[in-house]
Amino acid sequence: MIIKRIRRNFLKQVGLGMAGASVLRSYPAVGATGANEKIVIDLISCGGMGSKLLRSFALQKDVRVAYVCDVDSEHTEKGKKNVQEAADSTPKVVCDLRKVLDGRSVDAIVLSS
């Protein structure tokens, strides 16, 4: 009985969240990126799954990777190389995530594990 109630409440919450997200998508955001502009992202932790995620973002024509951040310099160099090969641009490479968070021209920060 309790499990059914928890499950029911969970499904209600998820349904409300999805409904809210779909409503928000239908309204244009104030100051939204134009159709001809690129979305600027920073990626933190570009080793393992982060390298695959970074490459998939770099391959998108409407995305520009501005920063690649990882404490391991081998991961950042590999990430930089992946972006250069995929997007023909060079991201800034940093090891301190505070520098990424201070960036003002970034639309999104992706934190990978």
Biopython code that builds the backbone (N, CA, C, O; Angstrom):
import numpy as np
from Bio.PDB.StructureBuilder import StructureBuilder

atoms = [
    (1, "MET", "N", (0.821, -1.192, 0.000)),
    (1, "MET", "CA", (0.000, 0.000, 0.000)),
    (1, "MET", "C", (0.862, 1.251, 0.000)),
    (1, "MET", "O", (0.636, 2.170, -0.788)),
    (2, "ILE", "N", (1.855, 1.286, 0.888)),
    (2, "ILE", "CA", (2.727, 2.455, 0.980)),
    (2, "ILE", "C", (3.547, 2.598, -0.306)),
    (2, "ILE", "O", (3.748, 3.707, -0.800)),
    (3, "ILE", "N", (4.012, 1.480, -0.835)),
    (3, "ILE", "CA", (4.812, 1.517, -2.061)),
    (3, "ILE", "C", (3.978, 2.033, -3.226)),
    (3, "ILE", "O", (4.475, 2.805, -4.045)),
    (4, "LYS", "N", (2.727, 1.621, -3.312)),
    (4, "LYS", "CA", (1.861, 2.109, -4.380)),
    (4, "LYS", "C", (1.679, 3.618, -4.273)),
    (4, "LYS", "O", (1.686, 4.319, -5.285)),
    (5, "ARG", "N", (1.516, 4.116, -3.056)),
    (5, "ARG", "CA", (1.330, 5.551, -2.845)),
    (5, "ARG", "C", (2.600, 6.312, -3.232)),
    (5, "ARG", "O", (2.530, 7.364, -3.869)),
    (6, "ILE", "N", (3.752, 5.780, -2.846)),
    (6, "ILE", "CA", (5.022, 6.420, -3.201)),
    (6, "ILE", "C", (5.199, 6.435, -4.715)),
    (6, "ILE", "O", (5.584, 7.452, -5.292)),
    (7, "ARG", "N", (4.916, 5.303, -5.354)),
    (7, "ARG", "CA", (5.047, 5.211, -6.803)),
    (7, "ARG", "C", (4.089, 6.187, -7.488)),
    (7, "ARG", "O", (4.471, 6.870, -8.438)),
    (8, "ARG", "N", (2.863, 6.250, -7.012)),
    (8, "ARG", "CA", (1.864, 7.146, -7.587)),
    (8, "ARG", "C", (2.309, 8.608, -7.451)),
    (8, "ARG", "O", (2.202, 9.385, -8.400)),
    (9, "ASN", "N", (2.805, 8.973, -6.270)),
    (9, "ASN", "CA", (3.293, 10.335, -6.058)),
    (9, "ASN", "C", (4.492, 10.645, -6.951)),
    (9, "ASN", "O", (4.608, 11.739, -7.504)),
    (10, "PHE", "N", (5.378, 9.664, -7.080)),
    (10, "PHE", "CA", (6.540, 9.852, -7.944)),
    (10, "PHE", "C", (6.104, 10.081, -9.392)),
    (10, "PHE", "O", (6.607, 10.988, -10.054)),
    (11, "LEU", "N", (5.172, 9.267, -9.883)),
    (11, "LEU", "CA", (4.701, 9.420, -11.256)),
    (11, "LEU", "C", (3.991, 10.751, -11.465)),
    (11, "LEU", "O", (4.105, 11.348, -12.535)),
    (12, "LYS", "N", (3.268, 11.218, -10.470)),
    (12, "LYS", "CA", (2.621, 12.526, -10.564)),
    (12, "LYS", "C", (3.676, 13.622, -10.682)),
    (12, "LYS", "O", (3.559, 14.520, -11.514)),
    (13, "GLN", "N", (4.704, 13.540, -9.844)),
    (13, "GLN", "CA", (5.768, 14.549, -9.858)),
    (13, "GLN", "C", (6.473, 14.563, -11.209)),
    (13, "GLN", "O", (6.721, 15.629, -11.772)),
    (14, "VAL", "N", (6.797, 13.381, -11.729)),
    (14, "VAL", "CA", (7.469, 13.296, -13.027)),
    (14, "VAL", "C", (6.571, 13.847, -14.129)),
    (14, "VAL", "O", (7.032, 14.582, -15.003)),
    (15, "GLY", "N", (5.304, 13.496, -14.086)),
    (15, "GLY", "CA", (4.355, 13.989, -15.084)),
    (15, "GLY", "C", (4.230, 15.501, -15.044)),
    (15, "GLY", "O", (4.211, 16.150, -16.090)),
    (16, "LEU", "N", (4.146, 16.069, -13.849)),
    (16, "LEU", "CA", (4.077, 17.523, -13.719)),
    (16, "LEU", "C", (5.350, 18.181, -14.219)),
    (16, "LEU", "O", (5.301, 19.220, -14.878)),
    (17, "GLY", "N", (6.487, 17.580, -13.907)),
    (17, "GLY", "CA", (7.764, 18.126, -14.380)),
    (17, "GLY", "C", (7.861, 18.113, -15.892)),
    (17, "GLY", "O", (8.323, 19.080, -16.498)),
    (18, "MET", "N", (7.426, 17.022, -16.501)),
    (18, "MET", "CA", (7.476, 16.924, -17.964)),
    (18, "MET", "C", (6.497, 17.903, -18.597)),
    (18, "MET", "O", (6.806, 18.520, -19.616)),
    (19, "ALA", "N", (5.325, 18.047, -18.003)),
    (19, "ALA", "CA", (4.343, 18.993, -18.535)),
    (19, "ALA", "C", (4.881, 20.419, -18.435)),
    (19, "ALA", "O", (4.732, 21.211, -19.366)),
    (20, "GLY", "N", (5.504, 20.740, -17.309)),
    (20, "GLY", "CA", (6.083, 22.068, -17.139)),
    (20, "GLY", "C", (7.196, 22.334, -18.131)),
    (20, "GLY", "O", (7.298, 23.431, -18.680)),
    (21, "ALA", "N", (8.032, 21.332, -18.362)),
    (21, "ALA", "CA", (9.125, 21.497, -19.327)),
    (21, "ALA", "C", (8.596, 21.721, -20.734)),
    (21, "ALA", "O", (9.146, 22.526, -21.485)),
    (22, "SER", "N", (7.529, 21.010, -21.094)),
    (22, "SER", "CA", (6.984, 21.182, -22.444)),
    (22, "SER", "C", (6.331, 22.549, -22.604)),
    (22, "SER", "O", (6.375, 23.134, -23.687)),
    (23, "VAL", "N", (5.730, 23.059, -21.546)),
    (23, "VAL", "CA", (5.137, 24.397, -21.606)),
    (23, "VAL", "C", (6.230, 25.440, -21.760)),
    (23, "VAL", "O", (6.100, 26.362, -22.566)),
    (24, "LEU", "N", (7.312, 25.302, -20.990)),
    (24, "LEU", "CA", (8.408, 26.260, -21.078)),
    (24, "LEU", "C", (9.067, 26.242, -22.449)),
    (24, "LEU", "O", (9.517, 27.283, -22.926)),
    (25, "ARG", "N", (9.132, 25.097, -23.084)),
    (25, "ARG", "CA", (9.730, 25.015, -24.417)),
    (25, "ARG", "C", (8.902, 25.748, -25.453)),
    (25, "ARG", "O", (9.441, 26.196, -26.465)),
    (26, "SER", "N", (7.600, 25.881, -25.224)),
    (26, "SER", "CA", (6.746, 26.520, -26.218)),
    (26, "SER", "C", (6.834, 28.038, -26.177)),
    (26, "SER", "O", (6.417, 28.700, -27.127)),
    (27, "TYR", "N", (7.371, 28.609, -25.090)),
    (27, "TYR", "CA", (7.530, 30.052, -24.982)),
    (27, "TYR", "C", (8.967, 30.434, -25.272)),
    (27, "TYR", "O", (9.885, 29.846, -24.700)),
    (28, "PRO", "N", (9.187, 31.411, -26.152)),
    (28, "PRO", "CA", (10.565, 31.820, -26.417)),
    (28, "PRO", "C", (11.153, 32.495, -25.189)),
    (28, "PRO", "O", (10.495, 33.312, -24.544)),
    (29, "ALA", "N", (12.378, 32.155, -24.875)),
    (29, "ALA", "CA", (13.042, 32.731, -23.705)),
    (29, "ALA", "C", (13.496, 34.153, -24.005)),
    (29, "ALA", "O", (13.838, 34.489, -25.138)),
    (30, "VAL", "N", (13.490, 34.962, -22.982)),
    (30, "VAL", "CA", (13.978, 36.329, -23.125)),
    (30, "VAL", "C", (15.481, 36.269, -23.325)),
    (30, "VAL", "O", (16.194, 35.645, -22.538)),
    (31, "GLY", "N", (15.957, 36.908, -24.363)),
    (31, "GLY", "CA", (17.385, 36.900, -24.638)),
    (31, "GLY", "C", (17.882, 35.561, -25.153)),
    (31, "GLY", "O", (19.062, 35.244, -25.007)),
    (32, "ALA", "N", (17.012, 34.780, -25.746)),
    (32, "ALA", "CA", (17.403, 33.464, -26.240)),
    (32, "ALA", "C", (18.367, 33.592, -27.404)),
    (32, "ALA", "O", (18.379, 34.601, -28.109)),
    (33, "THR", "N", (19.163, 32.571, -27.594)),
    (33, "THR", "CA", (20.104, 32.549, -28.688)),
    (33, "THR", "C", (19.354, 32.499, -30.010)),
    (33, "THR", "O", (18.398, 31.739, -30.163)),
    (34, "GLY", "N", (19.789, 33.307, -30.956)),
    (34, "GLY", "CA", (19.154, 33.340, -32.272)),
    (34, "GLY", "C", (19.456, 32.084, -33.060)),
    (34, "GLY", "O", (20.343, 31.307, -32.708)),
    (35, "ALA", "N", (18.709, 31.899, -34.126)),
    (35, "ALA", "CA", (18.843, 30.689, -34.938)),
    (35, "ALA", "C", (20.210, 30.597, -35.608)),
    (35, "ALA", "O", (20.678, 29.496, -35.897)),
    (36, "ASN", "N", (20.851, 31.720, -35.858)),
    (36, "ASN", "CA", (22.144, 31.715, -36.529)),
    (36, "ASN", "C", (23.312, 31.806, -35.562)),
    (36, "ASN", "O", (24.461, 31.859, -35.999)),
    (37, "GLU", "N", (23.053, 31.826, -34.269)),
    (37, "GLU", "CA", (24.114, 31.931, -33.278)),
    (37, "GLU", "C", (24.440, 30.555, -32.706)),
    (37, "GLU", "O", (23.608, 29.648, -32.689)),
    (38, "LYS", "N", (25.675, 30.436, -32.241)),
    (38, "LYS", "CA", (26.098, 29.178, -31.631)),
    (38, "LYS", "C", (25.908, 29.234, -30.127)),
    (38, "LYS", "O", (26.051, 30.287, -29.505)),
    (39, "ILE", "N", (25.585, 28.085, -29.554)),
    (39, "ILE", "CA", (25.504, 27.952, -28.108)),
    (39, "ILE", "C", (26.914, 27.675, -27.615)),
    (39, "ILE", "O", (27.577, 26.764, -28.110)),
    (40, "VAL", "N", (27.371, 28.442, -26.657)),
    (40, "VAL", "CA", (28.728, 28.312, -26.138)),
    (40, "VAL", "C", (28.679, 27.480, -24.864)),
    (40, "VAL", "O", (27.964, 27.815, -23.919)),
    (41, "ILE", "N", (29.453, 26.383, -24.846)),
    (41, "ILE", "CA", (29.480, 25.513, -23.667)),
    (41, "ILE", "C", (30.896, 25.353, -23.145)),
    (41, "ILE", "O", (31.877, 25.542, -23.865)),
    (42, "ASP", "N", (30.970, 25.003, -21.883)),
    (42, "ASP", "CA", (32.213, 24.598, -21.236)),
    (42, "ASP", "C", (31.998, 23.188, -20.732)),
    (42, "ASP", "O", (30.911, 22.851, -20.261)),
    (43, "LEU", "N", (33.025, 22.362, -20.827)),
    (43, "LEU", "CA", (32.906, 20.993, -20.336)),
    (43, "LEU", "C", (33.908, 20.769, -19.223)),
    (43, "LEU", "O", (35.107, 20.978, -19.404)),
    (44, "ILE", "N", (33.416, 20.345, -18.073)),
    (44, "ILE", "CA", (34.259, 20.032, -16.931)),
    (44, "ILE", "C", (34.324, 18.521, -16.788)),
    (44, "ILE", "O", (33.296, 17.844, -16.781)),
    (45, "SER", "N", (35.527, 18.001, -16.674)),
    (45, "SER", "CA", (35.811, 16.573, -16.557)),
    (45, "SER", "C", (35.671, 15.897, -17.920)),
    (45, "SER", "O", (34.628, 15.334, -18.254)),
    (46, "CYS", "N", (36.741, 15.970, -18.686)),
    (46, "CYS", "CA", (36.685, 15.463, -20.063)),
    (46, "CYS", "C", (37.393, 14.125, -20.245)),
    (46, "CYS", "O", (37.816, 13.804, -21.355)),
    (47, "GLY", "N", (37.530, 13.353, -19.197)),
    (47, "GLY", "CA", (38.058, 12.003, -19.326)),
    (47, "GLY", "C", (36.919, 10.997, -19.327)),
    (47, "GLY", "O", (35.827, 11.314, -18.857)),
    (48, "GLY", "N", (37.138, 9.813, -19.833)),
    (48, "GLY", "CA", (36.102, 8.774, -19.844)),
    (48, "GLY", "C", (34.891, 9.173, -20.660)),
    (48, "GLY", "O", (35.014, 9.500, -21.840)),
    (49, "MET", "N", (33.708, 9.147, -20.033)),
    (49, "MET", "CA", (32.471, 9.525, -20.720)),
    (49, "MET", "C", (32.496, 10.991, -21.161)),
    (49, "MET", "O", (31.864, 11.362, -22.150)),
    (50, "GLY", "N", (33.222, 11.807, -20.427)),
    (50, "GLY", "CA", (33.314, 13.217, -20.779)),
    (50, "GLY", "C", (33.922, 13.438, -22.145)),
    (50, "GLY", "O", (33.529, 14.367, -22.850)),
    (51, "SER", "N", (34.878, 12.600, -22.536)),
    (51, "SER", "CA", (35.501, 12.755, -23.853)),
    (51, "SER", "C", (34.509, 12.447, -24.969)),
    (51, "SER", "O", (34.522, 13.103, -26.011)),
    (52, "LYS", "N", (33.654, 11.458, -24.759)),
    (52, "LYS", "CA", (32.632, 11.137, -25.764)),
    (52, "LYS", "C", (31.580, 12.235, -25.828)),
    (52, "LYS", "O", (31.128, 12.611, -26.910)),
    (53, "LEU", "N", (31.199, 12.738, -24.681)),
    (53, "LEU", "CA", (30.235, 13.822, -24.616)),
    (53, "LEU", "C", (30.800, 15.080, -25.275)),
    (53, "LEU", "O", (30.100, 15.767, -26.018)),
    (54, "LEU", "N", (32.055, 15.370, -25.000)),
    (54, "LEU", "CA", (32.718, 16.531, -25.586)),
    (54, "LEU", "C", (32.750, 16.433, -27.098)),
    (54, "LEU", "O", (32.461, 17.410, -27.790)),
    (55, "ARG", "N", (33.091, 15.287, -27.610)),
    (55, "ARG", "CA", (33.150, 15.088, -29.069)),
    (55, "ARG", "C", (31.764, 15.256, -29.690)),
    (55, "ARG", "O", (31.633, 15.859, -30.755)),
    (56, "SER", "N", (30.735, 14.731, -29.034)),
    (56, "SER", "CA", (29.385, 14.859, -29.598)),
    (56, "SER", "C", (28.925, 16.312, -29.616)),
    (56, "SER", "O", (28.239, 16.729, -30.549)),
    (57, "PHE", "N", (29.292, 17.091, -28.594)),
    (57, "PHE", "CA", (28.964, 18.520, -28.610)),
    (57, "PHE", "C", (29.746, 19.236, -29.703)),
    (57, "PHE", "O", (29.193, 20.069, -30.420)),
    (58, "ALA", "N", (31.033, 18.915, -29.833)),
    (58, "ALA", "CA", (31.883, 19.590, -30.812)),
    (58, "ALA", "C", (31.421, 19.327, -32.249)),
    (58, "ALA", "O", (31.636, 20.158, -33.131)),
    (59, "LEU", "N", (30.800, 18.195, -32.481)),
    (59, "LEU", "CA", (30.317, 17.862, -33.824)),
    (59, "LEU", "C", (29.047, 18.621, -34.207)),
    (59, "LEU", "O", (28.696, 18.676, -35.385)),
    (60, "GLN", "N", (28.361, 19.200, -33.236)),
    (60, "GLN", "CA", (27.139, 19.956, -33.509)),
    (60, "GLN", "C", (27.504, 21.295, -34.149)),
    (60, "GLN", "O", (28.390, 21.998, -33.664)),
    (61, "LYS", "N", (26.828, 21.637, -35.223)),
    (61, "LYS", "CA", (27.144, 22.870, -35.948)),
    (61, "LYS", "C", (26.742, 24.125, -35.184)),
    (61, "LYS", "O", (27.305, 25.196, -35.412)),
    (62, "ASP", "N", (25.779, 24.002, -34.286)),
    (62, "ASP", "CA", (25.309, 25.173, -33.552)),
    (62, "ASP", "C", (25.871, 25.254, -32.130)),
    (62, "ASP", "O", (25.319, 25.959, -31.285)),
    (63, "VAL", "N", (26.968, 24.534, -31.865)),
    (63, "VAL", "CA", (27.592, 24.539, -30.547)),
    (63, "VAL", "C", (29.072, 24.879, -30.698)),
    (63, "VAL", "O", (29.750, 24.393, -31.603)),
    (64, "ARG", "N", (29.556, 25.725, -29.789)),
    (64, "ARG", "CA", (30.993, 26.017, -29.729)),
    (64, "ARG", "C", (31.479, 25.681, -28.328)),
    (64, "ARG", "O", (30.922, 26.156, -27.339)),
    (65, "VAL", "N", (32.510, 24.868, -28.249)),
    (65, "VAL", "CA", (33.106, 24.509, -26.962)),
    (65, "VAL", "C", (34.162, 25.559, -26.643)),
    (65, "VAL", "O", (35.162, 25.672, -27.352)),
    (66, "ALA", "N", (33.942, 26.327, -25.578)),
    (66, "ALA", "CA", (34.853, 27.411, -25.223)),
    (66, "ALA", "C", (35.973, 26.941, -24.301)),
    (66, "ALA", "O", (37.132, 27.315, -24.481)),
    (67, "TYR", "N", (35.621, 26.115, -23.312)),
    (67, "TYR", "CA", (36.600, 25.646, -22.336)),
    (67, "TYR", "C", (36.542, 24.134, -22.217)),
    (67, "TYR", "O", (35.484, 23.514, -22.330)),
    (68, "VAL", "N", (37.715, 23.565, -21.984)),
    (68, "VAL", "CA", (37.838, 22.159, -21.618)),
    (68, "VAL", "C", (38.568, 22.153, -20.287)),
    (68, "VAL", "O", (39.666, 22.698, -20.176)),
    (69, "CYS", "N", (37.965, 21.542, -19.276)),
    (69, "CYS", "CA", (38.523, 21.591, -17.932)),
    (69, "CYS", "C", (38.620, 20.195, -17.326)),
    (69, "CYS", "O", (37.665, 19.418, -17.360)),
    (70, "ASP", "N", (39.789, 19.894, -16.772)),
    (70, "ASP", "CA", (39.994, 18.642, -16.041)),
    (70, "ASP", "C", (41.254, 18.806, -15.209)),
    (70, "ASP", "O", (42.162, 19.538, -15.603)),
    (71, "VAL", "N", (41.323, 18.143, -14.073)),
    (71, "VAL", "CA", (42.524, 18.227, -13.244)),
    (71, "VAL", "C", (43.675, 17.443, -13.860)),
    (71, "VAL", "O", (44.838, 17.703, -13.551)),
    (72, "ASP", "N", (43.366, 16.498, -14.716)),
    (72, "ASP", "CA", (44.384, 15.689, -15.390)),
    (72, "ASP", "C", (44.734, 16.354, -16.720)),
    (72, "ASP", "O", (43.883, 16.460, -17.603)),
    (73, "SER", "N", (45.968, 16.797, -16.866)),
    (73, "SER", "CA", (46.376, 17.513, -18.076)),
    (73, "SER", "C", (46.320, 16.625, -19.322)),
    (73, "SER", "O", (46.141, 17.138, -20.427)),
    (74, "GLU", "N", (46.468, 15.317, -19.170)),
    (74, "GLU", "CA", (46.333, 14.416, -20.321)),
    (74, "GLU", "C", (44.902, 14.444, -20.852)),
    (74, "GLU", "O", (44.686, 14.424, -22.063)),
    (75, "HIS", "N", (43.929, 14.489, -19.946)),
    (75, "HIS", "CA", (42.522, 14.543, -20.356)),
    (75, "HIS", "C", (42.209, 15.855, -21.071)),
    (75, "HIS", "O", (41.492, 15.861, -22.071)),
    (76, "THR", "N", (42.743, 16.963, -20.563)),
    (76, "THR", "CA", (42.454, 18.249, -21.204)),
    (76, "THR", "C", (43.091, 18.325, -22.589)),
    (76, "THR", "O", (42.485, 18.852, -23.521)),
    (77, "GLU", "N", (44.292, 17.809, -22.728)),
    (77, "GLU", "CA", (44.936, 17.834, -24.051)),
    (77, "GLU", "C", (44.183, 16.940, -25.047)),
    (77, "GLU", "O", (44.026, 17.287, -26.218)),
    (78, "LYS", "N", (43.726, 15.792, -24.559)),
    (78, "LYS", "CA", (42.935, 14.899, -25.413)),
    (78, "LYS", "C", (41.613, 15.575, -25.793)),
    (78, "LYS", "O", (41.175, 15.493, -26.941)),
    (79, "GLY", "N", (40.984, 16.241, -24.823)),
    (79, "GLY", "CA", (39.738, 16.951, -25.093)),
    (79, "GLY", "C", (39.938, 18.073, -26.088)),
    (79, "GLY", "O", (39.128, 18.252, -26.998)),
    (80, "LYS", "N", (41.009, 18.832, -25.923)),
    (80, "LYS", "CA", (41.339, 19.918, -26.856)),
    (80, "LYS", "C", (41.528, 19.371, -28.269)),
    (80, "LYS", "O", (41.040, 19.949, -29.240)),
    (81, "LYS", "N", (42.234, 18.263, -28.371)),
    (81, "LYS", "CA", (42.479, 17.641, -29.676)),
    (81, "LYS", "C", (41.166, 17.166, -30.309)),
    (81, "LYS", "O", (40.956, 17.333, -31.510)),
    (82, "ASN", "N", (40.289, 16.577, -29.500)),
    (82, "ASN", "CA", (38.988, 16.119, -30.008)),
    (82, "ASN", "C", (38.169, 17.279, -30.565)),
    (82, "ASN", "O", (37.551, 17.151, -31.622)),
    (83, "VAL", "N", (38.161, 18.407, -29.861)),
    (83, "VAL", "CA", (37.409, 19.569, -30.330)),
    (83, "VAL", "C", (38.025, 20.115, -31.606)),
    (83, "VAL", "O", (37.302, 20.475, -32.535)),
    (84, "GLN", "N", (39.354, 20.182, -31.665)),
    (84, "GLN", "CA", (40.025, 20.682, -32.861)),
    (84, "GLN", "C", (39.708, 19.830, -34.079)),
    (84, "GLN", "O", (39.485, 20.357, -35.169)),
    (85, "GLU", "N", (39.687, 18.519, -33.897)),
    (85, "GLU", "CA", (39.394, 17.622, -35.013)),
    (85, "GLU", "C", (37.932, 17.689, -35.436)),
    (85, "GLU", "O", (37.626, 17.650, -36.628)),
    (86, "ALA", "N", (37.033, 17.790, -34.468)),
    (86, "ALA", "CA", (35.603, 17.741, -34.764)),
    (86, "ALA", "C", (35.048, 19.081, -35.236)),
    (86, "ALA", "O", (34.196, 19.123, -36.124)),
    (87, "ALA", "N", (35.528, 20.177, -34.647)),
    (87, "ALA", "CA", (34.897, 21.464, -34.905)),
    (87, "ALA", "C", (35.835, 22.476, -35.548)),
    (87, "ALA", "O", (35.405, 23.584, -35.871)),
    (88, "ASP", "N", (37.075, 22.136, -35.738)),
    (88, "ASP", "CA", (38.045, 23.042, -36.331)),
    (88, "ASP", "C", (38.140, 24.354, -35.541)),
    (88, "ASP", "O", (38.271, 25.434, -36.118)),
    (89, "SER", "N", (38.071, 24.235, -34.210)),
    (89, "SER", "CA", (38.263, 25.377, -33.319)),
    (89, "SER", "C", (39.058, 24.893, -32.117)),
    (89, "SER", "O", (39.115, 23.694, -31.842)),
    (90, "THR", "N", (39.663, 25.815, -31.414)),
    (90, "THR", "CA", (40.488, 25.448, -30.277)),
    (90, "THR", "C", (39.903, 26.012, -28.987)),
    (90, "THR", "O", (39.836, 27.230, -28.823)),
    (91, "PRO", "N", (39.481, 25.147, -28.072)),
    (91, "PRO", "CA", (38.957, 25.637, -26.787)),
    (91, "PRO", "C", (40.097, 26.016, -25.854)),
    (91, "PRO", "O", (41.234, 25.578, -26.033)),
    (92, "LYS", "N", (39.785, 26.821, -24.872)),
    (92, "LYS", "CA", (40.750, 27.133, -23.825)),
    (92, "LYS", "C", (40.850, 25.928, -22.913)),
    (92, "LYS", "O", (39.848, 25.273, -22.629)),
    (93, "VAL", "N", (42.047, 25.635, -22.455)),
    (93, "VAL", "CA", (42.292, 24.483, -21.593)),
    (93, "VAL", "C", (42.649, 24.990, -20.202)),
    (93, "VAL", "O", (43.585, 25.775, -20.044)),
    (94, "VAL", "N", (41.900, 24.539, -19.189)),
    (94, "VAL", "CA", (42.174, 24.930, -17.805)),
    (94, "VAL", "C", (42.069, 23.714, -16.896)),
    (94, "VAL", "O", (41.388, 22.738, -17.211)),
    (95, "CYS", "N", (42.751, 23.792, -15.771)),
    (95, "CYS", "CA", (42.687, 22.717, -14.780)),
    (95, "CYS", "C", (41.875, 23.115, -13.549)),
    (95, "CYS", "O", (41.558, 22.271, -12.710)),
    (96, "ASP", "N", (41.544, 24.384, -13.443)),
    (96, "ASP", "CA", (40.815, 24.892, -12.286)),
    (96, "ASP", "C", (39.394, 25.258, -12.711)),
    (96, "ASP", "O", (39.202, 26.174, -13.511)),
    (97, "LEU", "N", (38.413, 24.558, -12.190)),
    (97, "LEU", "CA", (37.033, 24.785, -12.623)),
    (97, "LEU", "C", (36.515, 26.167, -12.257)),
    (97, "LEU", "O", (35.530, 26.625, -12.836)),
    (98, "ARG", "N", (37.157, 26.841, -11.311)),
    (98, "ARG", "CA", (36.734, 28.203, -10.960)),
    (98, "ARG", "C", (36.913, 29.161, -12.127)),
    (98, "ARG", "O", (36.146, 30.112, -12.272)),
    (99, "LYS", "N", (37.917, 28.918, -12.959)),
    (99, "LYS", "CA", (38.120, 29.756, -14.146)),
    (99, "LYS", "C", (36.986, 29.548, -15.144)),
    (99, "LYS", "O", (36.564, 30.487, -15.820)),
    (100, "VAL", "N", (36.506, 28.340, -15.230)),
    (100, "VAL", "CA", (35.374, 28.045, -16.115)),
    (100, "VAL", "C", (34.113, 28.721, -15.593)),
    (100, "VAL", "O", (33.351, 29.305, -16.365)),
    (101, "LEU", "N", (33.896, 28.643, -14.301)),
    (101, "LEU", "CA", (32.696, 29.226, -13.708)),
    (101, "LEU", "C", (32.690, 30.749, -13.775)),
    (101, "LEU", "O", (31.626, 31.365, -13.719)),
    (102, "ASP", "N", (33.862, 31.361, -13.893)),
    (102, "ASP", "CA", (33.953, 32.819, -13.998)),
    (102, "ASP", "C", (33.655, 33.323, -15.405)),
    (102, "ASP", "O", (33.447, 34.521, -15.595)),
    (103, "GLY", "N", (33.631, 32.435, -16.389)),
    (103, "GLY", "CA", (33.387, 32.842, -17.768)),
    (103, "GLY", "C", (32.013, 33.484, -17.930)),
    (103, "GLY", "O", (31.012, 32.940, -17.464)),
    (104, "ARG", "N", (31.964, 34.623, -18.580)),
    (104, "ARG", "CA", (30.708, 35.371, -18.727)),
    (104, "ARG", "C", (30.021, 35.124, -20.071)),
    (104, "ARG", "O", (28.827, 35.391, -20.207)),
    (105, "SER", "N", (30.736, 34.631, -21.039)),
    (105, "SER", "CA", (30.154, 34.471, -22.374)),
    (105, "SER", "C", (29.665, 33.051, -22.635)),
    (105, "SER", "O", (29.495, 32.652, -23.787)),
    (106, "VAL", "N", (29.439, 32.293, -21.575)),
    (106, "VAL", "CA", (29.069, 30.879, -21.701)),
    (106, "VAL", "C", (27.567, 30.713, -21.506)),
    (106, "VAL", "O", (26.980, 31.300, -20.597)),
    (107, "ASP", "N", (26.952, 29.907, -22.368)),
    (107, "ASP", "CA", (25.527, 29.625, -22.251)),
    (107, "ASP", "C", (25.235, 28.439, -21.345)),
    (107, "ASP", "O", (24.208, 28.408, -20.668)),
    (108, "ALA", "N", (26.151, 27.448, -21.333)),
    (108, "ALA", "CA", (25.914, 26.235, -20.544)),
    (108, "ALA", "C", (27.243, 25.635, -20.088)),
    (108, "ALA", "O", (28.250, 25.703, -20.792)),
    (109, "ILE", "N", (27.218, 25.051, -18.899)),
    (109, "ILE", "CA", (28.367, 24.322, -18.388)),
    (109, "ILE", "C", (27.936, 22.875, -18.233)),
    (109, "ILE", "O", (26.932, 22.577, -17.586)),
    (110, "VAL", "N", (28.707, 21.982, -18.834)),
    (110, "VAL", "CA", (28.416, 20.558, -18.776)),
    (110, "VAL", "C", (29.410, 19.915, -17.832)),
    (110, "VAL", "O", (30.621, 20.020, -18.029)),
    (111, "LEU", "N", (28.900, 19.250, -16.810)),
    (111, "LEU", "CA", (29.748, 18.557, -15.841)),
    (111, "LEU", "C", (29.586, 17.066, -16.073)),
    (111, "LEU", "O", (28.506, 16.507, -15.881)),
    (112, "SER", "N", (30.664, 16.434, -16.485)),
    (112, "SER", "CA", (30.612, 15.003, -16.788)),
    (112, "SER", "C", (31.262, 14.220, -15.656)),
    (112, "SER", "O", (31.948, 14.778, -14.800)),
    (113, "SER", "N", (31.030, 12.923, -15.675)),
    (113, "SER", "CA", (31.664, 12.085, -14.651)),
    (113, "SER", "C", (32.547, 11.053, -15.285)),
    (113, "SER", "O", (33.166, 10.255, -14.582)),
]
sb = StructureBuilder()
sb.init_structure("model")
sb.init_model(0)
sb.init_chain("A")
sb.init_seg("    ")
for serial, (resi, resn, name, xyz) in enumerate(atoms, 1):
    if name == "N":
        sb.init_residue(resn, " ", resi, " ")
    sb.init_atom(name, np.array(xyz, "f"), 0.0, 1.0, " ", f" {name:<3s}", serial, name[0])
structure = sb.get_structure()
